[in-house]
Amino acid sequence: MSCVCEATGDLRIEPADAARTYASRVVTTERLSNTVVRVLLEKPAEFSFEGGQFVQLARPADAVTRPYSIASLPSDEHLEFHIAVYPDGALSPWLAAAAGERVSVTGPFGECTYVADDPDRPLLLAGTGTGLAPLVAVLRAAVAANHSGPIDLYHGARTDQELYYWQQLHALDLPPNVKVHGLCLEAVTSASTAVRSGDLTQVLLAAHPKPEPARIYLCGHPTLVQGLKKRLYLAGASLSRIHSDPFLPPAAAAQ
């Protein structure tokens, strides 16, 4: 026996999970390092998101579009982005000097967000470059939710000068269960004792040899994200609790 559904009115076809596009404006830009700029946008009315998700930012004049992760929380006044500026980039140099300019925001997308299923669960957050941006949002969301389990944030770079958000991280009001680790491949020149030389993957795996209980967030260069995800899984981490957001290199992302 089969059932047949009959329409009682006109049918309308719509794309599934279609993302909305919102009008916005660059409020201010601030250079965080030689290669990274913080860009604050007006938060469009009715725009709903979770910290750690990403959006597509577009320049209205020519519709050039690139994906960027949101470093802020819904409770913040503005949308914050950490933009890696590439000299020959199609959009990033413009964004770095676009205070007052109009932009469009499409999204949000992604599932690299804080999950409040178990406040006692350990959280491991690791990223390179501007992969730190969504991790900052996840960290702040966890702190705001009074997450009681240990939280370890690892930011890796080639040099300690490329740990572009180091001072801002330590300016956050972080509880005792949060530890922030800065790692660089070259010799440390910073006076901060929390920054050290070392490979992010090796240091993290040595510090967390049994990651099975943890919820894990990996963002940044695809090689780091994919390699560390595999190593953590082989060490016992559950794939269902590994959230990853690999950032495509400039050529692949058409920067």
N, C-alpha and C positions, 0 to 999 in steps of 0.2 A: 504494500500500500504506500503510495507516495502523496506528499502534501504539496500543494501549489499555492504560492502567495500571489495575491492579486493586488495591484496598485489601486488605491482609492483616489488618487489625485495625480497631478503632474509630477514627473520624476526630474530630479536635478542631480547631475554628476559633479562631484567635487573631489579634488585630490586628497588622498589619505594623509593625515598628519601634515597638512600644508602649513608652512611657517609664515607668519605675518611679517610684513616689512613696516618699519616705523621711521618717521622723520626725527632727526636729532641734530645736534650742533656740538662742535668741539668747544668746550669751555676753556680749557687751559692745557698746556703741554709743559713738561718738566723733564729735563735731561737727567737721567739717573746714572749714566756712564757714557763712555765714548760711543757706545753702540745701541744703547737702550733708552727709550723715552717713555715716560708715563703720560698717557693721554686720558683726560677726563671728558666724558660726554654728558650732555643732558640726558636724564633718564626719561624716556618717553612715557606719557600717560598710558596706563593699561599694559605696559610691558612687564611681563612676569617671568622670572627666572630663578635659578638656584646658583649660588656661588660655585664656580668651577666649570660651568657650562661655557660654550663659546657661541659666537655670532658671526655673521658675515657683515663686514663693514664695506660700504660702497661709496665712491665719490660720485655724486649725482651728475656732474658735468659729462662724464664719459662712461659711467657704470663700471669702472674698474673695481673689482671686488676681491677681498682677502678675508680669511678666517682669523679671528683673534679671540683668545680666552678672556673671560671676565674675572678680574682680580678682586672685585668688590662684592658686597652682599646686598640683598634686596633692601635692607634697612638703611643703606648709605644714600647720600643725596645724589651722587653721580655714579655713572658707570666708569670703572677704572680698567685701563688696559696697559700692558707693558709691551711696547712695540720695539722689536729688533729692527733697526734701521739699516737697510742695505743701500749703498750708494747708487746702484743702478736699479733700485726697486721701482716697481710701477706705482706703488701706493705708499709704502712706508716713509720715504722722505717727505712726501706731501703731508702725511698725517703729523709728522714731527713738527711741522711749522704751520699747522692748520687752525690755530686758535681763532674762533669766530666763524669758521667755515661750516657749511651744512654737510651732513653725512646721513646715509640711510643705514638702518640696523635691521637685519633679518635674522630671525631665530626666536628663541635660543635652541641650541642643539647640544647633544652629548649627555653622558651619564657620570661624568667625573665629579660627583657631588657627595657631600657628607650624608651618610646613612645613619639615622639615629635608632638603629635596631637594638643596640646593646652598648650602653654607655661605659661599660667596663672593658670592652674589647680594645686591645692595643691597636694603634693606628700607625702605619708606616707610610710616610710621604717622601718621595724622591723624585728629583727632576734636575735637568740641566738647562742653562740659558733661561729664556723667558718661559720655559716650562714651569718656572716657579710661580707664575701668575695664578693659574688655577689652584695650585697647592696652597697659596696664601689664603684664597677664599675658603677652601676646605678647612684649613686650620682655624680660621676665624669663626667659621660656622660651628665647628666642633667645640671651641671654647665658649661660644655664645650659648650652646646647648648644654653647657656644664658637663662635657664628656669627662669622665673620671679615670678612664684607662690611660696608660702611658701613650704619649704622642711623640714620635720622632720625625723631624723634618730634615731631610738631607738635600742640600743644594750643591751641585757640582759645576765646576768651570775649569777652563784651562789655566787661568791665573786668578789670584785672589782679587785683583782689580775688576774681574768680570763677575764677581759676586755682587751684582749691582744693587741689591735691595737689602744688604746686610744691616746697615744702620737702621733702616725702617723696621726690619724684623725685630730687632732688639728694642725698638721703641714701643712695640706693642705690649699691652698689659697681659702677659702670658702667665698662667698658673704654674705651679711647681711640676706638674706632670708633663709639661711640654719641654722638649729639648730640641735645640736648633743646631745643626751641624753644617759647617762650611768646609768644602773639600776642593782642592785645586791640584791639577796635575804637575804644575811647576812649583818652584820653591816659594814659600810664603814670605811676603814682604810686609804684610799687615801686622800691627801690634796686637791684634786680638788673639787671645789664647784659644778661642773657640774655632779658629780657622786652622786647618792643617793640610799638609800635602798628602795625597793619596787618591787612589782610584775609587770612585763612588761605589761601584758594584762590589768590589772586594771589601771595602770598609763596612758597607751595610750588611753583607752576608756574614762577615766575621762577628759583627755585633748582634745579629739576629739569626743564628744558625737553625733555629726551629720556628719558622714564621707561620705555622699552621693556624694559630688562633687569630692572627692579625687581619685587619682590613687594610688593603694596600692601594696606594695611588701613585702611578708612575706617569710622568709627563716630561716632554722634551724631545731630544733627538731620537729618531726611530731606532737606531742601533742600541742606544741605552735602554729604551723602553722595552723593545722586543727581547733583548738579551737578558735583562734583569727579570722580566716576567717569566721567562723560561727557567732561569736559575732558581727563582723563588718557588715556582711550581714544583720543580724537581726536589726542592728542599722540604716540601710538604704543604706549601700554601694552597688554599682552595682557589681555583680559577673563578669561582662565583664571587669571591671577595677581592679580586684584583681589578681595579679600575684603571684603565690606561688611556692616554691621549698622546699619541706620537705626533710630533710637530715635523712636517715635511721640510727638508732642506730647501734653500732658496730656489734652486733650479727646478725641483719637482713641484714646488708651490707657485712657480712662475712669479717669484718676487722680482 
